[in-house]
């Protein structure tokens, strides 16, 4: 049976920390007194990163990458910045990659439109049993 080691730190409410301890140490990285300064720096940098992400999202009007609109917006930014680069291999690679991604998005958008049109036709006039699904006589 494998016994999982846990950090020896106890929270204010008495609950133990659930993280694994460092090798040959009783505490995890966040609670090890010998690593307190490193852990504080890591927390500070993590907070800066989150703030930076929020600032960038607002400044560039990024809705996120979970929608086609968000991905298109990111591609717009990449192309705009890529065009501003000096002529060279890096600029060409950015523009070619953005073009390939845009082409894929256009295909997805077209398929979504076609699927929506098909679903509206099928939903409004679904064939009865015995009818030809293609509407042929």
Buried (B, 14 or more C-beta within 10 A) or exposed (E): EEEEEBBBBEEEEEEEBEBEBBEEBEBBBBBBEEBEEEBEEEEEEEEEEEEEEEEEEEEEEBBEEEEEEBBBBBBBBBBEEBEEEEEEEEBEEBBEBBEEBBEEBEEEEEEEEEEEEEEEEEEEEEEEEEEEEEEEE
